[in-house]
Amino acid sequence: MIGGIDGPSTHLAEQIVAKARLVLVSPASTDKTVNLAGVPWMFSALPGDHVAAPVIGEALLARREPFVVLAATNHDSHMFLVEFRKFLARTGTRPVFEYGFKSGPCDFSELAERVAGSRAGVVVLIAGAADSARALVTLREKRFAGRVLGGPSMGRRAFLAAVGSNSEGVLIPLLDDPAVGFQSSAAKFQSRFDVFPDFAAAQAYDATRLLITAIRKAGLNRACIRDAVRELSPWDGVSGTIAWDPVGQNLRPAQLGSIRRGRVLPLTPGLSREFNLFEKSTRQECRPGPAYGVNAP
């Protein structure tokens, strides 16, 4: 089986494969708890939130500016926020405020005005692709000109299509590490679907190829297919290497990326200098301050 498209659907599928004893390779979920349930049939091809969140945290600390956190309350956003909070706790850093909002259509105007009027120079936006797009567009409409950092969902095609030029310069964790064959595969994908593949499309392609190879190697035996999936690690795919840890999570590291002209690119040293990412800011430094709860007034 291949799936699911997010954390909740993958958790549901996990309950099925645990009973049916079927291999499940997840190409899109970053929720590490999927692999902590001790189900040996579960494999997650993407790095987990515990790998991606510190990438954003390190970029945030490098800028040393006051920041706010805006996070949707849906499952995947919450799981990423949990890992991000752990990073902040380890480094003794707190936001100016943290605000939680419900996933789905809503009016961000009041919140965006509050952010734009605050002393924060950076917004950390943690939400799904559609929610992130609505929030970011509203922030720019309310003239927030600071840096925006986001979660992996900002690398999805739906987000990039919805925000247009508003996404320029947004920093996100890159969950893939495109291999030599990526450009050729991406060109074929674009020729067929008239869009460039995002990381989830590339990872789904790799997960499917890996599982087919395991089936051909093992034959039609569920336990042997599971063993073959594990034995094929490390697997070199178009989205990078898949190397399973003991619980079936991909060990591939994440790196910092930037959105440039509608494409997500690795943040090279040249781009880092352009963004002044590793230069000390002239703004007030980000230091531990008073704690603000979710939905704080």
C-alpha contacts under 8 A as a table, 3 or more apart, distances in Angstrom:
res1	aa1	res2	aa2	distance
1	M	22	L	7.25
1	M	23	V	6.12
1	M	24	L	4.77
1	M	25	V	6.36
2	I	24	L	5.79
2	I	25	V	5.14
2	I	26	S	5.83
2	I	27	P	7.23
2	I	204	A	7.90
2	I	207	A	7.27
2	I	208	T	6.94
3	G	9	S	7.73
3	G	10	T	6.23
3	G	13	A	7.51
3	G	24	L	6.86
3	G	25	V	6.32
3	G	26	S	4.65
3	G	27	P	6.36
3	G	28	A	7.35
4	G	7	G	7.32
4	G	9	S	5.32
4	G	10	T	4.63
4	G	13	A	7.25
4	G	26	S	5.79
4	G	27	P	7.15
4	G	28	A	6.55
4	G	29	S	6.89
5	I	9	S	6.61
5	I	10	T	7.16
5	I	26	S	7.91
5	I	27	P	7.48
5	I	28	A	5.32
5	I	29	S	6.50
6	D	9	S	5.71
6	D	10	T	6.19
6	D	28	A	5.93
6	D	29	S	4.81
6	D	30	T	7.74
6	D	76	D	7.20
7	G	10	T	5.13
7	G	11	H	6.14
7	G	29	S	5.04
7	G	30	T	6.88
7	G	31	D	5.66
7	G	34	V	7.58
7	G	75	H	7.11
7	G	76	D	5.91
8	P	11	H	5.13
8	P	12	L	6.34
8	P	75	H	6.94
8	P	76	D	7.70
9	S	12	L	5.06
9	S	13	A	6.19
10	T	13	A	4.98
10	T	14	E	6.00
10	T	26	S	7.07
10	T	29	S	6.88
10	T	34	V	7.25
11	H	14	E	4.97
11	H	15	Q	6.69
11	H	34	V	6.01
12	L	15	Q	5.41
12	L	16	I	6.90
13	A	16	I	5.09
13	A	17	V	6.35
13	A	24	L	7.89
14	E	17	V	5.25
14	E	18	A	6.05
14	E	24	L	7.51
14	E	34	V	7.53
14	E	39	V	7.65
14	E	42	M	6.92
15	Q	18	A	5.27
15	Q	19	K	6.59
16	I	19	K	5.40
16	I	20	A	6.03
17	V	20	A	4.89
17	V	21	R	5.03
17	V	22	L	4.82
17	V	23	V	6.65
17	V	24	L	6.84
17	V	41	W	6.75
17	V	42	M	7.90
18	A	21	R	5.34
18	A	22	L	7.26
18	A	39	V	6.23
18	A	41	W	6.93
21	R	41	W	6.72
21	R	222	R	7.02
21	R	223	A	7.81
22	L	41	W	6.29
22	L	222	R	6.09
22	L	226	R	7.94
23	V	41	W	4.69
23	V	42	M	6.32
23	V	43	F	7.86
23	V	222	R	7.08
23	V	225	I	7.29
23	V	226	R	5.76
24	L	41	W	6.07
24	L	42	M	5.18
24	L	43	F	6.16
25	V	42	M	6.32
25	V	43	F	4.77
25	V	44	S	5.85
25	V	45	A	6.86
25	V	207	A	6.39
25	V	211	L	7.53
26	S	29	S	6.25
26	S	42	M	7.74
26	S	43	F	6.08
26	S	44	S	4.69
26	S	45	A	5.90
26	S	46	L	7.86
26	S	207	A	7.38
27	P	44	S	6.34
27	P	45	A	5.16
27	P	46	L	6.27
27	P	200	A	6.65
27	P	203	Q	5.43
27	P	204	A	4.98
27	P	207	A	6.07
28	A	44	S	7.83
28	A	45	A	7.44
28	A	46	L	6.52
28	A	200	A	5.74
28	A	203	Q	7.36
28	A	204	A	7.39
29	S	44	S	6.91
29	S	46	L	6.85
29	S	48	G	7.82
30	T	44	S	7.64
30	T	46	L	6.12
30	T	47	P	6.25
30	T	48	G	4.33
30	T	49	D	5.45
30	T	76	D	7.87
31	D	34	V	5.97
31	D	48	G	5.83
31	D	49	D	6.12
31	D	76	D	6.82
31	D	79	M	6.52
31	D	80	F	7.74
32	K	35	N	5.72
32	K	36	L	6.73
32	K	48	G	5.23
32	K	49	D	6.63
32	K	50	H	7.31
32	K	249	Q	7.52
33	T	36	L	4.78
33	T	37	A	6.69
34	V	37	A	6.25
34	V	42	M	7.83
35	N	38	G	6.51
35	N	39	V	7.02
35	N	42	M	6.52
35	N	43	F	7.22
35	N	44	S	7.42
35	N	247	V	5.70
35	N	248	G	6.32
35	N	249	Q	6.55
36	L	39	V	7.77
36	L	247	V	6.75
38	G	247	V	7.01
39	V	42	M	5.86
40	P	247	V	7.21
40	P	248	G	7.55
41	W	226	R	6.43
42	M	248	G	6.27
43	F	244	W	7.71
43	F	247	V	7.78
43	F	248	G	4.52
43	F	249	Q	5.94
43	F	250	N	7.87
44	S	47	P	7.66
44	S	248	G	6.17
44	S	249	Q	4.88
44	S	250	N	6.12
45	A	203	Q	7.12
45	A	207	A	6.86
45	A	242	I	6.37
45	A	249	Q	6.53
45	A	250	N	5.25
46	L	175	L	6.55
46	L	176	D	7.70
46	L	203	Q	7.53
46	L	249	Q	7.31
46	L	250	N	5.77
46	L	252	R	7.64
47	P	51	V	6.19
47	P	52	A	7.16
47	P	175	L	6.33
47	P	249	Q	6.81
47	P	250	N	5.35
47	P	251	L	6.32
47	P	252	R	5.94
47	P	253	P	6.67
47	P	254	A	6.99
48	G	51	V	5.42
48	G	52	A	6.52
48	G	249	Q	7.36
48	G	250	N	7.80
49	D	52	A	4.93
49	D	53	A	5.67
49	D	79	M	7.23
49	D	80	F	5.34
49	D	83	E	6.40
50	H	53	A	5.79
50	H	54	P	7.09
50	H	80	F	7.57
50	H	83	E	5.44
50	H	84	F	7.89
51	V	54	P	6.29
51	V	55	V	7.29
51	V	253	P	6.66
51	V	254	A	6.37
52	A	55	V	5.43
52	A	56	I	7.07
52	A	151	G	7.95
52	A	152	P	7.73
52	A	173	P	5.66
52	A	174	L	7.72
52	A	175	L	7.26
52	A	254	A	5.71
52	A	255	Q	7.73
53	A	56	I	5.46
53	A	57	G	6.31
53	A	80	F	6.60
53	A	81	L	7.94
53	A	83	E	5.99
53	A	84	F	5.07
53	A	87	F	7.52
53	A	151	G	7.60
53	A	173	P	7.52
54	P	57	G	4.64
54	P	58	E	5.96
54	P	83	E	7.84
54	P	84	F	6.60
54	P	87	F	6.06
55	V	58	E	5.37
55	V	59	A	6.48
55	V	173	P	6.07
55	V	254	A	7.04
55	V	255	Q	6.38
55	V	256	L	6.12
56	I	59	A	5.18
56	I	60	L	6.15
56	I	149	L	6.87
56	I	150	G	7.51
56	I	151	G	7.93
56	I	171	L	7.73
56	I	172	I	6.65
56	I	173	P	6.38
56	I	256	L	7.19
57	G	60	L	5.01
57	G	61	L	6.25
57	G	84	F	6.96
57	G	87	F	6.64
57	G	88	L	7.21
58	E	61	L	5.17
58	E	62	A	6.14
59	A	62	A	5.08
59	A	63	R	6.64
59	A	256	L	7.83
59	A	277	L	7.04
60	L	63	R	5.51
60	L	64	R	6.65
60	L	65	E	7.68
60	L	122	V	7.99
60	L	149	L	7.98
61	L	64	R	5.04
61	L	65	E	7.68
61	L	286	C	7.60
62	A	277	L	6.20
62	A	278	F	5.38
62	A	279	E	7.36
62	A	280	K	7.46
63	R	276	N	7.70
63	R	277	L	5.65
63	R	278	F	6.40
63	R	279	E	6.89
63	R	280	K	6.34
63	R	281	S	6.15
64	R	280	K	6.81
64	R	281	S	6.42
64	R	284	Q	7.69
64	R	285	E	4.94
64	R	286	C	4.96
65	E	120	A	7.02
65	E	121	G	5.96
65	E	122	V	6.78
65	E	281	S	6.93
65	E	283	R	6.18
65	E	284	Q	6.06
65	E	285	E	5.02
65	E	286	C	4.74
66	P	95	P	6.70
66	P	96	V	6.36
66	P	119	R	6.79
66	P	120	A	4.63
66	P	121	G	5.83
66	P	122	V	6.60
66	P	284	Q	6.85
66	P	285	E	6.50
66	P	286	C	4.72
66	P	287	R	7.70
67	F	95	P	5.24
67	F	96	V	5.79
67	F	97	F	7.76
67	F	120	A	4.70
67	F	121	G	5.94
67	F	122	V	4.61
67	F	123	V	5.57
67	F	124	V	7.18
67	F	286	C	7.44
68	V	95	P	5.10
68	V	96	V	5.36
68	V	97	F	5.25
68	V	98	E	5.86
68	V	115	V	7.51
68	V	120	A	6.35
68	V	122	V	6.58
68	V	123	V	5.06
68	V	124	V	6.18
69	V	95	P	6.60
69	V	97	F	6.53
69	V	98	E	4.61
69	V	99	Y	6.27
69	V	123	V	5.96
69	V	124	V	4.76
69	V	125	L	6.10
69	V	126	I	7.61
70	L	98	E	5.95
70	L	99	Y	5.01
70	L	100	G	5.98
70	L	101	F	7.56
70	L	123	V	7.26
70	L	124	V	6.18
70	L	125	L	4.93
70	L	126	I	6.14
71	A	77	S	6.66
71	A	78	H	7.40
71	A	81	L	7.19
71	A	98	E	7.71
71	A	99	Y	6.34
71	A	100	G	4.90
71	A	101	F	6.32
71	A	125	L	5.97
71	A	126	I	4.54
71	A	127	A	5.70
72	A	77	S	5.84
72	A	78	H	7.01
72	A	100	G	5.53
72	A	101	F	4.84
72	A	102	K	5.53
72	A	103	S	5.55
72	A	126	I	6.35
72	A	127	A	4.94
72	A	128	G	7.61
72	A	131	D	7.59
73	T	77	S	6.35
73	T	78	H	5.73
73	T	100	G	6.20
73	T	101	F	5.97
73	T	102	K	5.35
73	T	103	S	6.28
73	T	127	A	7.96
74	N	77	S	5.59
74	N	78	H	6.07
74	N	102	K	7.11
74	N	103	S	6.03
74	N	127	A	7.81
75	H	78	H	5.20
75	H	79	M	6.25
76	D	79	M	5.16
76	D	80	F	6.36
76	D	127	A	7.91
76	D	128	G	7.73
77	S	80	F	5.23
77	S	81	L	6.12
77	S	126	I	5.81
77	S	127	A	5.11
77	S	128	G	6.70
78	H	81	L	4.92
78	H	82	V	6.15
79	M	82	V	5.13
79	M	83	E	6.64
80	F	83	E	5.29
80	F	84	F	6.20
80	F	126	I	7.47
80	F	151	G	7.59
81	L	84	F	4.88
81	L	85	R	6.00
81	L	126	I	6.99
82	V	85	R	5.22
82	V	86	K	6.37
83	E	86	K	5.06
83	E	87	F	6.52
84	F	87	F	5.16
84	F	88	L	6.40
85	R	88	L	4.99
85	R	89	A	6.06
86	K	89	A	5.08
86	K	90	R	6.26
87	F	90	R	5.18
87	F	91	T	6.40
88	L	91	T	5.19
88	L	92	G	5.92
88	L	93	T	5.04
88	L	94	R	6.58
89	A	92	G	5.09
89	A	93	T	6.38
89	A	94	R	7.90
90	R	93	T	7.94
92	G	287	R	7.84
92	G	288	P	6.05
93	T	286	C	7.25
93	T	287	R	5.87
93	T	288	P	4.76
93	T	289	G	7.75
94	R	97	F	8.00
94	R	286	C	7.88
94	R	287	R	6.89
94	R	288	P	5.05
94	R	289	G	6.01
94	R	290	P	7.65
94	R	291	A	6.96
95	P	98	E	6.54
95	P	288	P	7.83
95	P	289	G	7.55
95	P	291	A	7.94
95	P	292	Y	7.88
96	V	120	A	6.96
96	V	289	G	7.38
96	V	290	P	7.93
96	V	292	Y	7.45
97	F	291	A	7.63
97	F	292	Y	5.29
97	F	293	G	7.37
97	F	296	A	7.38
98	E	292	Y	6.29
98	E	293	G	6.28
98	E	294	V	5.42
98	E	295	N	7.11
98	E	296	A	7.28
99	Y	293	G	7.47
99	Y	294	V	4.79
99	Y	295	N	4.85
99	Y	296	A	6.72
100	G	294	V	5.37
100	G	295	N	5.70
101	F	295	N	7.82
103	S	127	A	7.74
103	S	128	G	7.91
103	S	131	D	6.36
104	G	130	A	7.90
104	G	131	D	6.45
105	P	131	D	7.54
107	D	110	E	7.53
108	F	111	L	5.42
108	F	112	A	5.88
108	F	134	R	7.68
108	F	135	A	6.16
108	F	138	T	6.37
109	S	112	A	5.10
109	S	113	E	6.11
109	S	138	T	6.37
109	S	139	L	7.83
109	S	142	K	7.53
110	E	113	E	5.20
110	E	114	R	6.30
111	L	114	R	5.06
111	L	115	V	6.28
112	A	115	V	5.09
112	A	116	A	6.07
112	A	135	A	7.71
112	A	138	T	6.39
112	A	139	L	5.00
112	A	142	K	6.27
112	A	144	F	7.76
113	E	116	A	5.04
113	E	117	G	6.06
113	E	139	L	7.56
113	E	142	K	5.94
114	R	117	G	5.18
114	R	118	S	6.21
115	V	118	S	5.18
115	V	120	A	7.14
115	V	139	L	7.89
115	V	144	F	7.34
116	A	120	A	7.87
116	A	139	L	7.34
116	A	142	K	6.67
116	A	143	R	6.57
116	A	144	F	4.76
116	A	145	A	7.97
120	A	123	V	7.35
120	A	146	G	7.91
121	G	145	A	8.00
121	G	146	G	4.90
121	G	147	R	6.48
122	V	146	G	5.40
122	V	147	R	4.77
122	V	148	V	5.73
122	V	149	L	7.40
123	V	146	G	7.36
123	V	147	R	6.44
123	V	148	V	4.88
123	V	149	L	6.17
124	V	148	V	5.98
124	V	149	L	4.74
124	V	150	G	5.60
125	L	132	S	6.79
125	L	148	V	7.06
125	L	149	L	6.15
125	L	150	G	4.79
125	L	151	G	6.93
126	I	132	S	7.12
126	I	150	G	5.64
126	I	151	G	5.37
127	A	131	D	5.78
127	A	132	S	5.29
127	A	150	G	7.97
127	A	151	G	7.02
127	A	153	S	7.17
128	G	131	D	5.35
128	G	132	S	5.80
128	G	153	S	5.51
128	G	154	M	7.63
129	A	132	S	5.22
129	A	133	A	6.15
129	A	153	S	5.05
129	A	154	M	5.76
129	A	156	R	6.58
129	A	158	A	6.23
129	A	159	F	4.76
130	A	133	A	5.15
130	A	134	R	6.37
130	A	158	A	6.99
130	A	159	F	6.06
130	A	162	A	7.70
131	D	134	R	5.25
131	D	135	A	6.16
132	S	135	A	5.16
132	S	136	L	5.97
132	S	153	S	7.97
132	S	154	M	7.06
132	S	159	F	7.16
133	A	136	L	5.25
133	A	137	V	6.10
133	A	159	F	5.56
133	A	160	L	7.90
133	A	162	A	6.06
133	A	163	V	5.54
134	R	137	V	5.40
134	R	138	T	6.26
134	R	163	V	7.79
135	A	138	T	5.25
135	A	139	L	6.16
136	L	139	L	5.04
136	L	140	R	6.33
136	L	163	V	7.44
136	L	166	N	7.20
136	L	167	S	7.73
137	V	140	R	5.29
137	V	141	E	6.20
137	V	163	V	6.24
137	V	166	N	6.37
138	T	141	E	4.91
138	T	142	K	6.18
139	L	142	K	5.16
139	L	143	R	6.46
139	L	144	F	5.48
140	R	143	R	4.93
140	R	144	F	5.30
140	R	145	A	6.85
140	R	166	N	6.95
141	E	144	F	7.53
147	R	169	G	7.65
147	R	170	V	6.87
148	V	169	G	7.83
148	V	170	V	5.26
148	V	171	L	6.55
149	L	170	V	5.76
149	L	171	L	4.75
149	L	172	I	5.85
150	G	153	S	7.82
150	G	154	M	6.44
150	G	170	V	7.27
150	G	171	L	6.32
150	G	172	I	5.09
150	G	173	P	7.73
151	G	154	M	6.08
151	G	172	I	5.73
151	G	173	P	6.55
152	P	155	G	5.58
152	P	156	R	7.60
152	P	172	I	6.18
152	P	173	P	5.82
152	P	174	L	6.98
152	P	175	L	7.26
153	S	156	R	5.38
153	S	159	F	7.38
154	M	159	F	5.65
154	M	160	L	7.05
154	M	172	I	6.94
155	G	159	F	7.07
155	G	160	L	7.18
155	G	172	I	7.37
155	G	174	L	7.74
155	G	198	D	6.69
155	G	199	F	7.01
155	G	264	V	6.50
156	R	159	F	5.58
156	R	160	L	6.61
156	R	198	D	5.63
156	R	199	F	7.00
156	R	200	A	7.20
157	R	160	L	5.15
157	R	161	A	6.06
157	R	197	P	7.53
157	R	198	D	5.79
158	A	161	A	5.31
158	A	162	A	6.22
159	F	162	A	5.21
159	F	163	V	6.33
160	L	163	V	5.64
160	L	164	G	6.18
160	L	167	S	7.09
160	L	262	G	6.06
160	L	263	R	7.88
161	A	164	G	5.90
161	A	262	G	7.86
163	V	166	N	5.45
163	V	167	S	6.04
164	G	167	S	6.28
164	G	262	G	6.90
165	S	168	E	5.53
165	S	261	R	7.01
165	S	262	G	7.27
167	S	170	V	5.54
167	S	259	I	6.37
167	S	260	R	7.81
167	S	262	G	7.37
168	E	258	S	7.96
168	E	259	I	5.51
168	E	260	R	5.39
168	E	261	R	6.36
168	E	262	G	7.30
169	G	258	S	5.71
169	G	259	I	5.32
169	G	260	R	6.13
170	V	258	S	5.63
170	V	259	I	5.47
171	L	256	L	6.92
171	L	257	G	5.67
171	L	258	S	4.59
171	L	259	I	6.64
172	I	256	L	6.02
172	I	257	G	5.32
172	I	258	S	6.24
172	I	259	I	7.93
173	P	254	A	6.20
173	P	255	Q	5.63
173	P	256	L	4.76
173	P	257	G	5.72
174	L	177	D	7.50
174	L	254	A	5.47
174	L	255	Q	5.15
174	L	256	L	5.73
174	L	257	G	5.49
174	L	266	P	7.23
175	L	199	F	7.20
175	L	253	P	7.47
175	L	254	A	5.05
175	L	255	Q	7.07
176	D	199	F	6.21
176	D	203	Q	7.85
176	D	239	S	5.22
176	D	240	G	5.92
176	D	254	A	7.09
177	D	239	S	5.49
177	D	240	G	4.59
177	D	241	T	7.63
177	D	254	A	7.99
178	P	181	G	7.82
178	P	182	F	5.66
178	P	238	V	5.68
178	P	239	S	4.39
178	P	240	G	5.12
179	A	182	F	5.43
179	A	236	D	7.76
179	A	237	G	6.86
179	A	238	V	5.05
179	A	239	S	6.01
179	A	240	G	5.36
180	V	183	Q	7.12
180	V	238	V	7.18
181	G	184	S	5.61
181	G	185	S	6.41
181	G	238	V	5.59
182	F	185	S	5.14
182	F	186	A	5.84
182	F	238	V	4.67
182	F	239	S	6.72
183	Q	186	A	4.97
183	Q	187	A	6.04
184	S	187	A	5.20
184	S	188	K	6.45
185	S	188	K	5.18
185	S	189	F	6.19
185	S	238	V	7.44
186	A	189	F	4.97
186	A	190	Q	6.05
186	A	196	F	6.51
186	A	197	P	6.16
187	A	190	Q	5.11
187	A	191	S	6.06
187	A	196	F	7.72
188	K	191	S	5.07
188	K	192	R	6.26
189	F	192	R	5.25
189	F	193	F	5.99
189	F	194	D	7.54
189	F	195	V	7.38
189	F	196	F	6.85
189	F	197	P	6.59
190	Q	193	F	5.27
190	Q	194	D	4.67
190	Q	195	V	4.82
190	Q	196	F	5.04
190	Q	197	P	6.96
191	S	194	D	5.51
191	S	195	V	7.76
197	P	200	A	7.77
197	P	201	A	5.55
197	P	202	A	6.34
198	D	201	A	5.43
198	D	202	A	6.46
199	F	202	A	5.16
199	F	203	Q	5.99
199	F	239	S	7.18
200	A	203	Q	5.04
200	A	204	A	5.98
201	A	204	A	5.14
201	A	205	Y	6.31
202	A	205	Y	5.15
202	A	206	D	6.40
202	A	238	V	6.74
202	A	239	S	5.70
203	Q	206	D	5.01
203	Q	207	A	6.06
203	Q	238	V	7.82
203	Q	239	S	5.88
204	A	207	A	5.04
204	A	208	T	6.12
205	Y	208	T	5.27
205	Y	209	R	6.28
206	D	209	R	5.16
206	D	210	L	6.05
206	D	237	G	5.44
206	D	238	V	6.65
206	D	239	S	7.09
207	A	210	L	5.15
207	A	211	L	6.17
208	T	211	L	5.23
208	T	212	I	6.14
209	R	212	I	5.18
209	R	213	T	6.12
210	L	213	T	5.19
210	L	214	A	6.24
210	L	229	V	7.12
210	L	232	L	7.84
210	L	235	W	7.53
211	L	214	A	5.01
211	L	215	I	6.22
211	L	229	V	6.61
212	I	215	I	5.11
212	I	216	R	6.24
213	T	216	R	5.16
213	T	217	K	6.12
214	A	217	K	5.03
214	A	218	A	5.96
214	A	225	I	5.66
214	A	226	R	7.87
214	A	228	A	5.12
214	A	229	V	5.43
214	A	232	L	7.47
215	I	218	A	5.21
215	I	219	G	5.39
215	I	220	L	6.63
215	I	225	I	5.59
215	I	228	A	7.72
216	R	219	G	5.58
217	K	225	I	7.77
217	K	228	A	6.99
218	A	221	N	6.75
218	A	224	C	5.39
218	A	225	I	5.27
218	A	228	A	6.29
219	G	224	C	7.47
219	G	225	I	7.13
220	L	225	I	7.44
221	N	224	C	5.33
221	N	225	I	6.06
222	R	225	I	5.10
222	R	226	R	6.28
223	A	226	R	5.11
223	A	227	D	6.30
224	C	227	D	5.00
224	C	228	A	6.05
225	I	228	A	4.97
225	I	229	V	6.17
226	R	229	V	5.21
226	R	230	R	6.52
227	D	230	R	5.25
227	D	231	E	6.09
228	A	231	E	4.89
228	A	232	L	6.02
229	V	232	L	5.41
229	V	233	S	7.19
230	R	233	S	5.68
230	R	244	W	6.91
230	R	248	G	7.97
232	L	235	W	5.91
233	S	242	I	6.36
233	S	243	A	4.93
233	S	244	W	6.24
234	P	241	T	6.35
234	P	242	I	5.44
234	P	243	A	4.35
234	P	244	W	7.27
235	W	241	T	5.51
235	W	242	I	4.95
235	W	243	A	6.45
236	D	240	G	6.02
236	D	241	T	4.57
236	D	242	I	6.43
237	G	240	G	5.15
237	G	241	T	5.81
237	G	242	I	7.17
240	G	252	R	7.83
241	T	252	R	6.55
242	I	250	N	5.64
242	I	251	L	7.15
242	I	252	R	6.61
243	A	249	Q	7.89
243	A	250	N	5.23
243	A	251	L	5.53
243	A	252	R	6.78
244	W	247	V	7.46
244	W	248	G	5.02
244	W	249	Q	5.34
244	W	250	N	4.74
244	W	251	L	5.99
245	D	248	G	5.31
245	D	249	Q	5.43
245	D	250	N	6.26
245	D	251	L	6.02
246	P	249	Q	7.59
255	Q	266	P	7.22
256	L	266	P	6.22
256	L	267	L	5.77
257	G	264	V	6.36
257	G	265	L	5.36
257	G	266	P	4.26
257	G	267	L	4.73
258	S	264	V	5.59
258	S	265	L	5.37
258	S	266	P	6.27
258	S	267	L	5.77
259	I	262	G	6.18
259	I	263	R	5.41
259	I	264	V	4.41
259	I	265	L	6.17
260	R	263	R	5.26
260	R	264	V	6.24
260	R	265	L	6.85
267	L	270	G	7.88
267	L	271	L	5.77
267	L	272	S	6.26
268	T	271	L	5.29
268	T	272	S	6.20
269	P	272	S	4.93
269	P	273	R	6.36
270	G	273	R	5.33
270	G	274	E	6.36
271	L	274	E	4.84
271	L	275	F	6.17
272	S	275	F	5.23
272	S	276	N	6.05
272	S	277	L	5.26
272	S	278	F	6.87
273	R	276	N	4.83
273	R	277	L	6.35
273	R	278	F	7.16
273	R	279	E	7.91
274	E	277	L	7.67
276	N	279	E	5.24
276	N	280	K	7.97
281	S	284	Q	7.69
281	S	285	E	7.51
292	Y	296	A	6.00
293	G	296	A	5.18
